[in-house]
C-alpha cells in the first residue's frame, strides 16, 4: 500500500517590517520583526523536512505517477524560494535596525529653545549626515522640542550642529537633557487663510517669559504675548520672517535702545516701567519696529517724572531781568535739569524734541518793575518750528507793588509731532514799556535763582 503524503506544517505570520518612512514606529516594529525570525526559520525547516519526506514517499510510490513526483518537486522548490525570501527580509530588517541605532542619540549640552544654529555633543559613531531631519526633544518632557536639519556631524567627536527654522519649536526655556531621533521633513505650506468671518473667540496661549538681554528672541518664544523680565538694556531682537508680531509686557524698568535693527517711536530710547506694553513687528532682515507703546495706567497716588525739564537759572543774587515788549516775547530757558535718554536738546531758549506725543507744563514768575505798572498777561507754549501755539495759560495781571510776584502757569498742553520740533515758553507783552514788569526778583540764597521752568513728558 503506498505511503500517503503528510500535510505540510503552517508558517507563522510575519509582523509588519520596519520602514524609514515611519520613523516614529521604526524601533518597535524592528524589535517585533527580528523577534519572530527564529520561529520563522524553524517553521521553514519543518516545511522543508515535510516536503522532503513527501518527495521520498512519492519516489517509493513511483507507480502513482511521474506527474505526482514532479508536483512534489515543484512544491519543494517553492518552499526553498519562500525560505530564501524570508531570509533576505530578515537580513534587510536587521540592516535597517542597525541603521536606526545610528540615527538616535542623547546630549547633555545646554541649549535654548528657539530658531537658529544649535550645537550639541552626542555619542560618537552615529550616521547623521547633512540634509537629514532630526527632532531634539527634552528627555524629561517630550512636549518641549525643536526640529531641524543636520548641518554637520563629526562621528569621531560626537559634535552635532542642527539648523532650526523659526516656528519649528515647541515650548520655551534653556535645558540640557535631550533625546535626538529621526524626523520627517517639514511639510509644504498650506494655501493659507484668505479671509472670512469667525463665529467664536480666538483664545491665545498663556504668555511666554523671556529674560532681558542685549538681544532677545521674541519669535522663538512661540507665543503671541511675551513677558520680558530683568533690567538688562535691549538693543536688538533676533531676526524673524517679515510680518511676525509680538505683544510684549515689561515686568520692570529697562532701556530699549534705538538703533538700526530696533526702531522705536520718535527714534529715541525708551525707559520702560512695570506693566508697560509694546507691540513689535518684524520687517525681515533683522529689523524690528515698535508699532505701538502704551504706558502702564497711573493711579491716583502715583506720578511719572517728566522726560525733559529745562529752566531759566541765574547766579544767586541776579534778577530775572526786565520784560520785553511783544506782542509775544520769549522767556529765557538756559539750563537742562533732566533729559531721560538724551531725547531733548536746548539751544537759544528753545527745547527741541523728537517725534511723539508730548505733554507740556510750564511755570514762570513775574514781579513789579521800576515803573510799578500793572499789565495784563498770559503765557503759552509755542511750536517755533511750525509757528503754532500748543497751549495757553490763564489770564493774569502783573503786580504793582515791588515786593510782590505772581507765578503764571500753562497746564496740560499736548502736542503730537511727526518729526523733530522746537518749542518756546512765551508771554504776552503787547503794550508793555521797559521797566513796567520784571521777570523775577532774586532771593540770594547762594543757590541758583530759578525764574521759569518747562517740563515735557512723552505719553505716546
C-alpha positions as CSV (number, residue, x, y, z in Angstrom):
1,X,0.0,0.0,0.0
2,X,1.5,3.3,-1.0
3,X,2.6,5.7,1.8
4,X,0.3,8.7,2.0
5,X,1.9,12.2,2.0
6,X,1.6,14.2,5.2
7,X,0.1,17.7,5.2
8,X,2.7,20.5,5.2
9,X,3.1,22.4,8.5
10,X,1.9,26.0,8.7
11,X,4.2,29.0,8.7
12,X,3.5,31.7,11.3
13,X,2.6,35.2,10.1
14,X,5.5,37.7,9.8
15,X,4.9,41.1,11.6
16,X,4.9,44.3,9.6
17,X,8.6,45.1,8.8
18,X,10.1,48.5,9.8
19,X,10.5,51.3,7.3
20,X,12.3,54.7,7.3
21,X,9.0,56.2,6.0
22,X,7.6,55.7,9.5
23,X,10.5,56.8,11.9
24,X,8.3,57.0,15.0
25,X,7.4,53.2,14.9
26,X,10.7,52.1,13.3
27,X,12.3,50.7,16.6
28,X,9.2,49.0,17.9
29,X,8.5,47.3,14.5
30,X,12.1,46.3,14.1
31,X,12.1,44.6,17.5
32,X,8.9,42.7,16.7
33,X,10.1,41.7,13.2
34,X,13.5,40.4,14.4
35,X,11.9,38.6,17.4
36,X,9.9,36.4,15.1
37,X,12.7,35.4,12.8
38,X,14.0,32.4,14.8
39,X,10.4,30.9,14.8
40,X,10.0,31.6,11.1
41,X,13.3,29.8,10.4
42,X,12.1,26.8,12.5
43,X,8.9,26.8,10.5
44,X,10.8,26.8,7.3
45,X,13.0,23.8,8.4
46,X,9.8,21.9,9.3
47,X,8.3,22.7,6.0
48,X,11.4,21.6,4.1
49,X,11.6,18.4,6.1
50,X,7.9,17.7,5.3
51,X,8.4,18.3,1.6
52,X,11.5,16.1,1.6
53,X,9.5,13.3,3.3
54,X,6.6,13.6,0.9
55,X,9.0,13.6,-2.1
56,X,10.7,10.4,-0.8
57,X,7.3,8.8,-0.4
58,X,6.4,9.7,-3.9
59,X,9.6,8.2,-5.1
60,X,8.9,5.0,-3.3
61,X,5.4,5.1,-4.7
62,X,6.6,5.7,-8.3
63,X,3.7,3.7,-9.5
64,X,1.4,6.6,-8.6
65,X,2.6,8.6,-11.5
66,X,5.5,10.7,-12.6
67,X,3.3,13.7,-12.5
68,X,2.8,13.4,-8.7
69,X,6.6,13.2,-8.3
70,X,7.0,16.4,-10.4
71,X,4.4,18.2,-8.4
72,X,6.2,17.3,-5.2
73,X,9.4,18.6,-6.7
74,X,7.8,21.9,-7.6
75,X,6.4,22.2,-4.0
76,X,9.9,21.7,-2.7
77,X,11.2,24.4,-5.0
78,X,8.6,26.9,-3.9
79,X,9.3,26.2,-0.3
80,X,13.0,26.8,-0.8
81,X,12.2,30.1,-2.6
82,X,10.0,31.2,0.3
83,X,12.7,30.3,2.8
84,X,15.2,32.3,0.8
85,X,12.9,35.3,0.6
86,X,12.2,35.2,4.3
87,X,15.9,35.1,5.0
88,X,16.5,38.1,2.8
89,X,13.7,40.0,4.5
90,X,15.2,39.2,7.9
91,X,18.7,40.4,6.8
92,X,17.2,43.6,5.4
93,X,15.3,44.2,8.7
94,X,18.5,43.6,10.7
95,X,20.4,46.0,8.5
96,X,17.6,48.6,8.9
97,X,17.6,48.1,12.7
98,X,21.3,48.6,12.8
99,X,20.9,51.8,10.8
100,X,18.3,53.0,13.2
101,X,20.7,52.7,16.1
102,X,23.0,55.1,14.2
103,X,20.3,57.8,13.9
104,X,19.3,58.2,17.6
105,X,21.3,59.7,20.4
106,X,21.3,61.8,23.5
107,X,23.0,65.0,24.6
108,X,23.5,67.0,27.9
109,X,24.6,70.2,26.1
110,X,22.7,73.3,27.4
111,X,20.6,74.9,24.6
112,X,17.7,77.4,24.5
113,X,14.5,76.5,22.6
114,X,14.4,78.8,19.5
115,X,15.3,79.2,15.9
116,X,18.9,79.3,14.7
117,X,22.0,77.1,14.7
118,X,22.2,74.7,17.7
119,X,25.3,72.8,18.7
120,X,25.2,69.5,20.7
121,X,27.8,67.0,21.9
122,X,26.3,63.5,21.4
123,X,27.6,59.9,21.1
124,X,30.4,59.1,18.6
125,X,30.0,56.8,15.6
126,X,26.4,57.9,14.6
127,X,25.3,58.0,11.0
128,X,23.8,61.6,10.9
129,X,24.6,63.5,7.7
130,X,23.7,66.7,6.1
131,X,20.1,67.3,5.0
132,X,18.8,64.7,7.5
133,X,15.9,65.9,9.6
134,X,16.1,65.3,13.4
135,X,13.9,66.0,16.4
136,X,15.6,67.2,19.6
137,X,13.2,66.7,22.5
138,X,13.7,67.1,26.2
139,X,14.1,63.7,27.8
140,X,12.1,64.8,30.8
141,X,9.3,66.4,28.8
142,X,8.7,65.3,25.2
143,X,6.3,68.3,24.7
144,X,9.3,70.6,24.6
145,X,11.3,70.1,21.3
146,X,13.0,71.5,18.3
147,X,13.1,70.1,14.7
148,X,15.9,70.9,12.3
149,X,18.2,69.9,9.6
150,X,21.7,68.4,10.3
151,X,24.3,71.0,9.3
152,X,27.3,68.8,10.3
153,X,28.3,65.8,12.4
154,X,31.7,64.6,13.4
155,X,31.5,60.8,14.2
156,X,34.9,61.0,15.9
157,X,33.9,63.6,18.5
158,X,30.1,63.4,18.5
159,X,29.8,67.1,17.6
160,X,26.4,67.7,16.0
161,X,25.1,71.0,14.6
162,X,21.4,71.4,13.7
163,X,19.8,74.3,12.0
164,X,16.3,75.0,13.4
165,X,13.9,77.2,11.4
166,X,11.6,79.7,13.0
167,X,8.3,78.1,14.1
168,X,9.8,74.5,14.3
169,X,9.8,74.6,18.1
170,X,7.5,73.8,21.0
171,X,7.9,75.3,24.4
172,X,10.5,77.8,25.8
173,X,13.4,77.8,28.1
174,X,17.0,76.5,28.4
175,X,17.6,72.8,29.0
176,X,20.4,70.2,29.0
177,X,18.6,66.8,28.7
178,X,18.0,66.0,25.1
179,X,16.9,62.9,23.1
180,X,17.7,63.0,19.4
181,X,15.6,60.9,16.9
182,X,14.9,60.8,13.2
183,X,12.1,63.0,12.0
184,X,10.3,63.7,8.7
185,X,11.0,66.9,6.8
186,X,8.6,69.9,7.2
187,X,5.5,69.6,5.0
188,X,4.6,72.1,2.4
189,X,3.0,75.4,3.4
190,X,-0.8,75.3,3.1
191,X,-2.8,77.6,1.0
192,X,-3.4,79.9,3.9
193,X,-6.4,81.8,5.2
194,X,-7.9,84.2,2.6
195,X,-10.4,86.0,4.8
196,X,-13.8,85.4,6.2
197,X,-15.8,85.7,9.5
198,X,-15.1,84.0,12.8
199,X,-18.1,82.8,14.7
200,X,-16.3,82.2,18.0
201,X,-13.5,83.8,20.0
202,X,-9.8,83.0,19.5
203,X,-8.1,82.3,22.8
204,X,-4.3,82.8,22.8
205,X,-1.9,80.6,24.7
206,X,-0.6,81.9,28.0
207,X,2.3,84.4,27.7
208,X,5.9,83.1,27.5
209,X,8.6,84.6,29.7
210,X,11.9,85.8,28.2
211,X,14.7,87.3,30.3
212,X,16.0,90.6,29.1
213,X,19.4,90.6,27.3
214,X,21.2,92.7,24.7
215,X,19.4,90.6,22.0
216,X,16.1,88.8,22.9
217,X,14.3,86.2,20.8
218,X,10.6,87.1,20.6
219,X,9.7,84.8,17.6
220,X,11.3,81.8,19.2
221,X,9.1,82.2,22.3
222,X,6.3,80.7,20.2
223,X,3.6,82.8,21.9
224,X,1.7,85.9,20.8
225,X,2.3,87.6,24.1
226,X,5.8,87.7,25.8
227,X,6.6,88.9,29.3
228,X,10.1,90.4,29.5
229,X,11.8,90.2,32.9
230,X,15.0,91.7,34.2
231,X,16.7,95.0,33.8
232,X,19.3,94.4,31.0
233,X,19.1,97.0,28.2
234,X,17.7,95.6,25.0
235,X,19.5,96.7,21.7
236,X,18.2,94.1,19.2
237,X,15.7,91.3,18.6
238,X,16.6,88.0,16.9
239,X,15.7,88.1,13.2
240,X,12.4,86.6,12.1
241,X,10.3,86.5,9.0
242,X,8.6,89.7,7.9
243,X,5.2,90.2,9.4
244,X,5.8,88.3,12.7
245,X,4.2,90.3,15.5
246,X,4.7,90.0,19.3
247,X,2.9,91.8,22.1
248,X,5.4,92.5,24.9
249,X,4.7,93.3,28.5
250,X,7.6,94.5,30.7
251,X,8.0,93.3,34.2
252,X,10.1,96.3,35.3
253,X,12.4,99.1,34.3
254,X,15.0,98.6,31.5
255,X,16.1,100.6,28.4
256,X,15.0,99.9,24.9
257,X,17.8,101.3,22.7
258,X,17.0,102.9,19.4
259,X,19.2,101.5,16.6
260,X,19.4,100.3,13.0
261,X,17.7,97.0,13.9
262,X,15.3,98.2,16.6
263,X,13.2,101.2,15.5
264,X,11.4,103.0,18.3
265,X,8.7,105.7,18.3
266,X,10.3,109.1,17.8
267,X,13.7,107.5,17.1
268,X,14.7,107.7,20.7
269,X,15.4,105.3,23.6
270,X,12.5,104.3,25.9
271,X,12.9,103.6,29.6
272,X,10.2,101.0,30.4
273,X,8.2,100.7,33.6
274,X,6.4,97.7,35.2
275,X,3.4,96.7,33.1
276,X,4.2,98.9,30.1
277,X,3.0,97.2,26.9
278,X,4.7,97.4,23.5
279,X,3.9,95.8,20.1
280,X,6.8,94.8,17.8
281,X,6.6,93.8,14.2
282,X,9.4,92.2,12.2
283,X,10.2,93.6,8.8
284,X,12.7,90.8,8.0
285,X,16.5,91.0,7.6
286,X,16.8,91.5,11.4
287,X,14.8,94.7,11.6
288,X,12.0,95.0,14.2
289,X,9.8,98.1,14.6
290,X,7.8,99.1,17.7
291,X,4.5,100.0,16.2
292,X,2.7,100.8,19.5
293,X,3.8,101.6,23.0
294,X,1.4,102.1,25.9
295,X,2.5,103.3,29.4
296,X,1.0,101.5,32.4
297,X,-2.1,103.1,33.9
298,X,-1.1,105.8,36.5
299,X,-3.0,105.5,39.8
300,X,-4.2,108.5,41.9
301,X,-1.2,108.3,44.2
302,X,1.4,107.8,41.5
303,X,3.4,110.1,39.3
304,X,5.8,109.8,36.4
305,X,8.7,112.2,36.2
306,X,9.0,114.3,33.1
307,X,11.3,113.1,30.4
308,X,12.8,116.6,30.0
309,X,13.0,119.6,32.4
310,X,14.6,122.9,31.3
311,X,14.8,126.1,33.4
312,X,15.8,129.7,33.4
313,X,18.5,129.7,36.0
314,X,20.8,132.7,37.0
315,X,23.5,133.1,39.5
316,X,22.5,133.8,43.1
317,X,21.6,137.5,43.5
318,X,20.9,138.0,39.8
319,X,17.3,139.1,39.0
320,X,15.3,137.7,36.1
321,X,15.7,140.9,34.1
322,X,13.1,143.3,32.5
323,X,10.2,142.1,30.5
324,X,10.4,142.7,26.7
325,X,7.6,144.1,24.6
326,X,5.9,141.7,22.3
327,X,3.3,141.1,21.3
328,X,4.7,137.6,22.3
329,X,8.1,137.6,24.0
330,X,10.2,134.5,24.8
331,X,11.2,133.6,28.4
332,X,14.8,132.5,28.9
333,X,15.5,128.8,29.1
334,X,19.2,128.1,29.6
335,X,19.6,125.0,31.8
336,X,18.8,121.3,31.3
337,X,17.7,119.8,34.6
338,X,16.5,116.4,33.3
339,X,16.9,114.7,30.0
340,X,16.0,111.0,30.1
341,X,17.7,109.1,27.4
342,X,19.0,112.4,25.9
343,X,15.8,112.7,24.0
344,X,15.8,116.6,24.1
345,X,18.2,119.3,23.3
346,X,18.3,123.0,24.4
347,X,19.7,125.9,22.5
348,X,18.7,129.6,22.1
349,X,15.9,129.3,24.6
350,X,14.3,126.5,22.5
351,X,13.7,122.9,23.6
352,X,13.9,120.5,20.6
353,X,12.1,117.2,20.9
354,X,11.7,114.1,18.6
355,X,8.5,112.8,17.1
356,X,5.8,111.6,19.5
357,X,3.0,112.9,21.6
358,X,4.2,115.3,24.3
359,X,2.5,116.6,27.5
360,X,3.9,120.1,28.5
361,X,3.6,122.0,31.8
362,X,5.2,125.4,32.5
363,X,5.7,127.9,35.3
364,X,7.3,131.3,35.5
365,X,7.3,134.3,37.9
366,X,6.5,137.9,37.1
367,X,7.4,140.8,39.5
368,X,6.6,144.5,39.6
369,X,9.1,146.6,37.6
370,X,10.6,150.0,38.5
371,X,7.6,151.7,36.8
372,X,5.2,149.9,39.1
373,X,2.6,149.4,36.3
374,X,0.2,146.5,36.3
375,X,-0.1,144.8,32.9
376,X,-2.5,142.1,31.6
377,X,-0.6,139.0,30.6
378,X,-0.8,135.3,29.8
379,X,1.7,132.6,28.9
380,X,1.8,130.0,26.1
381,X,3.9,127.1,24.9
382,X,4.8,127.7,21.2
383,X,5.9,125.4,18.5
384,X,8.5,127.6,16.9
385,X,9.3,125.2,14.1
386,X,5.7,125.2,12.7
387,X,4.7,128.7,14.1
388,X,1.7,127.4,16.1
389,X,0.6,127.6,19.7
390,X,0.4,124.4,21.7
391,X,-1.4,125.6,24.8
392,X,-2.2,128.8,26.8
393,X,-2.3,129.6,30.5
394,X,-4.9,131.6,32.3
395,X,-5.1,135.4,32.1
396,X,-3.5,137.4,34.9
397,X,-2.2,140.9,35.8
398,X,1.3,141.6,36.9
399,X,1.8,143.1,40.4
400,X,2.3,146.8,41.1
401,X,4.0,146.6,44.5
402,X,7.7,145.9,44.0
403,X,7.5,143.5,46.9
404,X,5.1,141.2,45.2
405,X,5.3,138.5,42.5
406,X,2.9,136.2,40.7
407,X,3.5,132.7,39.3
408,X,1.9,132.0,36.0
409,X,1.3,128.5,34.6
410,X,0.5,126.6,31.5
411,X,-1.1,123.2,32.4
412,X,-1.6,120.0,30.3
413,X,-0.7,121.3,26.8
414,X,-0.4,118.4,24.4
415,X,1.4,118.3,21.0
416,X,1.7,115.4,18.6
417,X,4.6,115.8,16.2
418,X,5.7,113.6,13.3
419,X,9.3,114.8,13.3
420,X,11.7,116.8,15.4
421,X,10.3,120.3,16.5
422,X,11.5,123.2,18.7
423,X,9.4,124.7,21.5
424,X,9.5,128.1,23.4
425,X,7.9,129.4,26.6
426,X,6.4,132.8,25.7
427,X,4.4,135.5,27.4
428,X,2.1,138.2,26.0
429,X,3.5,141.8,26.3
430,X,1.9,143.8,23.5
431,X,1.7,147.2,25.3
432,X,4.5,146.9,27.8
433,X,7.2,149.5,28.2
434,X,10.7,148.9,29.5
435,X,10.8,148.5,33.3
436,X,7.0,148.0,33.5
437,X,7.4,144.4,34.6
438,X,10.3,142.3,36.0
439,X,10.8,138.6,35.2
440,X,11.6,137.7,38.8
441,X,13.2,139.1,41.9
442,X,16.4,137.5,43.3
443,X,16.2,135.7,46.6
444,X,20.0,135.5,47.1
445,X,20.2,132.1,49.0
446,X,23.5,131.2,47.5
447,X,21.9,128.7,45.1
448,X,20.9,129.4,41.6
449,X,17.9,131.7,41.1
450,X,15.1,129.9,39.2
451,X,12.6,132.1,37.2
452,X,11.0,129.8,34.7
453,X,10.5,126.0,34.1
454,X,9.3,124.0,31.2
455,X,8.5,120.2,31.6
456,X,7.8,117.7,28.8
457,X,6.5,114.1,29.1
458,X,6.3,111.8,26.2
459,X,3.0,110.0,26.5
460,X,3.0,108.1,23.2
